[in-house]
Amino acid sequence: MSPLLRLEGVSRWFGSGRTEVRALTDITLDLALGEQVALIGPSGSGKTTLLNLLGALDRPTAGQITIGQQRLSAFSERQACEFRRRQVGFVFQDNALLPELTLQENVELPLVLAGMSRRERLKRVCEVIEQLGLVARYQAYPAELSGGEKQRASVARALIHRPSLVLADEPTANLDAQSAQAVLALLRGLAHQQQLTLLVATHDPRVYTSFEHHLHLDDGRLILSEPSGVPGLGRGLPHSVSG
C-alpha cells in the first residue's frame, strides 16, 4: 500500500552564499495513513521547518513531497491554500485562537471556510466539543479559558474538518503536566478514531516517550541511531517510520 505522505531528498535552505542556512538536508521518509509519530530534536534542529513544508506553508529548496497522489511541492499558492483548508489540521504551541470569537466560533471556522451549511457545522462542532469536554465553555471567549481549555479548543479546530494529516508544533509546551497529558491523550485518541496521520513536534519527554514511533532531527538531518531513553527511534528509517 502506498504511504499517505512521502518525502524524497527534501532540503530547505534559507539565504545564499556566506549567509546560507541549511534548515533541512536530504530528508527521505514515508508516513502511513493513521500513523502517529513524535518529531523530536533540539531547538533549531528543523522541526518547525519540516512541519511548514508538510503543511504547504513553505516549499522545499530541493526534493519532492507527495501526499496520496498529489505532488505537494509543485502546488500553486491557490492549490496549497485549498490543500491546507481541506486536508491539514494544525495545532500550535500558542493555540492561535482568535480572541474576538467564542470557543464555538473558533472551532467552527474551518467549516465556514469550507462552505459547509450552518446546520451541519453546528452538529459537527457540538459533537467534537462534547468529546473534548468543553460543553460548559461553548460560548466563552479565549481570554476566559484556561491554558488547557484553549489547547483543547485548538485540537478541536484542527480536527473538525476531518483532515488526513494533523501537524502539532509543541502542543503541550505551555501546559502543566496534568493538562499536557490530557490534551495529548485527547489529540491522539481522536486521531486514532478518525484514522488521521499525526506528527507531533516536541522536545518534551512527557510527550515523545508516549509514542511508539519517532523521527529525530539534529541540525536539519534525520538521525538513524537510537538515543538513550527513546525506544524505537530509527526503526525503518529512512524509508518508513513504521517498520
Order of alpha helices (4+ residues) and beta strands (2+ residues): beta-beta-beta-alpha-beta-beta-alpha-beta-alpha-alpha-alpha-beta-alpha-beta-alpha-beta-beta
